[in-house]
């Protein structure tokens, strides 16, 4: 028995236990090697006038023998001589495919999948014994390589019933408590793995498939019939000409890949050539996955290299805010590590990701411009993701996303973009105004919106808990700053407030004293019309933000600096003045009720509901 080199023995052990994390990868690797072997015959035929390449003669076949516990992978490729077996299989990580590309100068013009030389050894993930029988056209006999693992291998003469090609026979390991190797003897399982990883290998992958069919001449008697079938699709949809495909083709591919249980809202078919080349089909779903806004949801695109699936979810291809996008990317330019399971974080990957980000953004902008109804359907499903994107990473992506954001508005009670809002602003309006609340119906009733609506100033309704956080990160749009309706005022109001504040300073001082620790201050407000009081905030944290932050797990009791604003023109203020002069107990009662009333209006809990009910009853006596 011949021994692997010491380095090869260590690498084989490392590979089986560390490099490959998914056992079913073995079939992908062996089929990819078989495809490479057929490619090499094709490349030889291009330069050898004595050879012809008839595509119909070339195939890969996978067979199962449940009794012998064996899987056989056959190909009609170039084959190996005994010396090539010694070189390619006796030295782990010595890639015959890579060497073939170098010798034939095919780096820029042709695809060969396996270039690292360890894929073959993934067979030992499931096999206790591996046999390789291979023959080249020029040799009269075949050679047989046999190994049971890191202890070594043998090579001997053998027979092969084809002019050239390779047959690999895997004898599966025995089952353990943790591993069921018998599942790889099930036709359904093997076919599933082929469809998952190797569906778009360019050569036909054949299997003997047994189905139950009616016997000839019988209406109710069935028999098992075994037929050889091609189980892979071969030509991927993303490499077809767009003009050859229909909307139904794209929809069917979406369903076949199980990207969602809905229909896609729209799709992008990309064929990019440049510094990095790739083909891609991307989908924007119509509805939100049930777990989309949970930590369990994993974004990412299926990643292929030359038609072979490398990763089911490549997260690096999508920014989080476009995490709703489904689809595939296939590139020949990516640098892969030796196991083809882990992608190196290289320049090509970043270029593809940046290009995809631009393409998705452009598609959404086009939808927003040309089909507002369709965009609204998208936004209702995934608008929250865009708003989170504008907020997270300290607003690093706000410029990318700000034109895609929409909010409900007082203008015609419809959603609006920030651009549309600014275009409608009258000349005397300085700020983009917004108000926060649980619903637009509730916001419309807020005291602080009265003045703005009287002036016919448009108000954005922030009903999503992330809205105000996103806007705080934007700070302004087209040089127009955002301002809460709670902070809105004009010069006339400000002058009147200052006058009233001075005139009734004793009343406000007494109220502030009564509410010490509950509000930062009490002040006069001429912004109110029909309401006696409301709560505003002074500082970066608004009252709505306080509610959101305190609802989070492990919240640290974030508090807005609250200001109780009092309408000095309201009838209740007259009663407040009288009480301040003649009845301290009643004044304190008024102050407490007005403060709790303001909390209720803002959707805040009352600190002591029983005491509040008692205070109201006292006022009714």
Beta strands, then each sheet from edge to edge (+ up, - down):
strand 1: 59-65
strand 2: 70-75
strand 3: 127-135
strand 4: 142-149
strand 5: 152-158
strand 6: 165-172
strand 7: 204-214
strand 8: 222-230
strand 9: 264-272
strand 10: 278-285
strand 11: 301-305
strand 12: 308-314
strand 13: 325-330
strand 14: 406-409
strand 15: 415-417
strand 16: 432-436
strand 17: 459-462
strand 18: 476-477
strand 19: 480-484
strand 20: 521-525
strand 21: 533-537
strand 22: 562-567
sheet 1: 5+ 4- 3+ 6- 2+ 1- 7- 8+
sheet 2: 9+ 10- 13+ 11+ 12-
sheet 3: 15+ 14- 17+ 16+ 19+ 18-
sheet 4: 20+ 22+ 21-
end
